[in-house]
Amino acid sequence: AALEEVYVGIRTAEAELNLSDLQPMDAITKLIDFTWQYYIDHPEFIVLINSENLHRGRHLAQSSRIRELHSPLVSTLGQVLERGRDMGLFRGGVDPQQLYMSIAGMLYFYLSNQHTLSIIFDRPATAPKAMAERISHVKEVVLGYLLR
């Protein structure tokens, strides 16, 4: 129930972004910025997901709502990608589900592994400069992939 509630929290907040009302590039950038800040502001989200993955998703598998919670976001993202393609900005053939997983993964990995990354690279991963570099890099990677 706790895991389901954290997903309700992020999906509800994502719906309030009104990505469909924005220009495609702005919508993608806003989604990346939002996801980054949400993960930072809600460390319990990352902790609960890490724990559930250690349990191989057995609790989440019991949720009757989890799939329906994600479908509006994937649908909206698909519409944004389609508009971007129609405008000649984005390349075609981008799967919105795969794109979202890539965005979430690049941001999630960094924050969920901040302690080990700090040791490995001998610099604090959560220092303001390091955090700014990370979000900038993710935007460049995603937009570089999408742009024609």
N, C-alpha and C positions, 0 to 999 in steps of 0.2 A: 504494500500500500504506500509506503514512504517513497519507494522508487517511482511508482506511478505518479505520485504527486509532484515530484521534481520534474518529471517530463511534462505534466500538465502546466507547471509554472513556466518552463521555457517555451513551450508551444503557444501558450496564451500570450506571452510577451512578444513572440515572433509575429503573431497575427496582428498585433498592434503596430507593427512597423509599416503596414500598408504598402508593401513592396510593389503591388500592382499599380499604384498611383505614381510611381517614380520612373524616371528614365532608366533604361536597362543597366547602364554602367553605375548609376547612383544606387539602384536597388541592390546590385551585387556588393558594392562597397559598403552599403549600410548593413547588409546581412553579415558581412565579415566583421565589421566593427561591433555590431551588436553581439555576435556570438563570442567574440573575444572578451568584451566587457562583462557579459553574462557569466562566463566561466570564472572571471576574476572575482566578480561580486558574489558568486554562489559556489564557493569551494566545496560545499556539501554535495553539489551535483557531481563533481568529478570523483569525490570519495565514494559516493554510492554506486556510481557506474563501475569504478574499479572493483569494488566489493562484489557487485553482481557478476562481473566477468570472472572473478575468481570462483564463483559458484556456478559458472557455465550458463548463466542466464535462467536458471531454474525458477526463480521467483517471477521474473518478468514474463516468462512463458505462460504463467497462470493468469496474466492480465487479459481481460476481454476488451480493453480499450486501447492498448498500446499502438496497434497498427492504425487505427482510425485517428489517433492523435498526430501521426506523422504525415498522413496523406494530404491534408490541406497545404502544408509547407511545400511538399514536393510538387503539388499541382501549381501553386503560385510561382515557384521557382521555374517550373516548366514554361509557364506563360511569359515570365520575364525573359527567359532564354529565347523563346519564339519571337517575341517582339524585337529583341536585339538582333536576331537573325534577319527578320523582315526589314529592319532598318539598315542592314548591311554592316552592322557593328560586330556581331558575334558569328563565329563559324557555326555551321549546322552539325547535327549529330551528337550534341552534348546531352547526356543522360542527366536529368536534374537530381536524381537520387545519388548517382555517383559523384556529381559535383558537390552536393551537400556533404556527403561523407568525406570528401577530400578537404573541404573547408574545415569541417568539425575536427577531422583527424589532425590536420596540421596545427590547429590551435590547441586542441585537447592534449596532444602528445607533449607539447612544450610545457604546458602548465602541470600536467600530471607527473612529469619527469623532471621538474625544475631542480630538485635537490641533486639528483645524479648528474644532470647536465651541468650544474654549477661546478661540481667536482671535476667532471671529465674535462671541461673546457676552461677550468680555473678562472671563472668569472661568475659573479652572482646573476643567475638567470632572471631574477626579478628586479634587478636594478633598472631604473627608468630608461636608461639608454638601451639596454638589452631588450626590454619590453617593446620599446618603440621600433627597434630594428626588426623584431619578430613580426609585429603586425604589418609593418611596411613590406617585408619580404613576402608574407602570405598574400597580400593584395597584389603584388607584382606577379607572383606565380599564377594566381587564379585569373587575373585579367589578361596576362600574357597568353594563357591557355585559351581564353575565350575570344580574344580579339582576332579579327580577320587579318 
